[in-house]
Amino acid sequence: MTVTLRMSDKDSRVIRDYAKLHGMTVSEFMRRAAMEKIEDEIDLEVALRAQADYEADPAAYSHDDVGRMLGLK
């Protein structure tokens, strides 16, 4: 897939220089940046759901408790 991005010359220069500094092509940098952004948003959503679940039922279990619950101890 090919994606076209429109940006100022200044922004383009910053991106090219950054990618070069880190030994990447611009394509590789943009791909990594996009994937990291998506992963960060997914991680945040999972954390917010976990927090909401905990607030709804604030039960907490130790590592040993979970081992006993699973019949491992």
C-alpha positions in Angstrom: 0.0 0.0 0.0 1.2 3.5 -0.7 0.1 6.4 1.4 0.7 10.1 0.5 1.2 12.6 3.3 1.1 16.3 2.8 3.1 18.4 5.2 5.2 21.5 5.3 8.9 21.4 4.1 9.9 22.1 7.7 7.9 19.1 9.1 9.2 16.9 6.3 12.8 17.8 7.0 12.3 17.1 10.7 10.9 13.7 10.0 13.6 12.8 7.4 16.4 14.0 9.8 14.9 12.0 12.7 14.5 8.8 10.7 18.1 9.2 9.4 19.4 9.8 12.9 17.8 6.6 14.1 18.9 4.5 11.1 15.5 4.2 9.6 13.8 5.0 6.3 11.0 7.6 6.4 8.6 4.8 5.6 9.8 2.6 8.5 9.6 5.6 10.9 6.1 6.5 9.8 5.0 2.8 10.0 6.5 2.4 13.5 5.0 5.7 14.7 1.5 4.8 13.5 1.7 1.3 15.0 3.0 2.7 18.4 0.1 5.2 18.5 -2.4 2.5 17.8 -0.9 0.2 20.5 -0.8 3.1 23.0 -4.5 3.7 22.5 -5.3 0.0 22.8 -3.3 -0.2 26.0 -5.0 2.9 27.4 -8.4 1.4 26.7 -7.5 -1.9 28.3 -6.2 0.0 31.4 -9.4 2.1 31.7 -11.6 -1.0 31.4 -9.5 -2.8 34.1 -9.8 0.3 36.3 -13.6 0.4 35.8 -13.9 -3.3 36.6 -11.8 -2.9 39.8 -13.8 0.1 40.9 -17.0 -1.9 40.3 -15.7 -4.8 42.4 -12.5 -3.8 44.3 -11.6 -7.4 45.2 -7.9 -8.0 45.1 -6.0 -11.3 45.3 -2.4 -12.0 46.1 -0.2 -14.2 43.8 -0.5 -17.0 46.4 -4.3 -16.6 46.6 -4.6 -17.0 42.8 -2.3 -20.0 42.9 -4.6 -21.6 45.5 -7.7 -20.7 43.5 -6.2 -22.5 40.5 -5.1 -25.5 42.5 -1.4 -24.8 42.1 -0.6 -24.5 45.7 
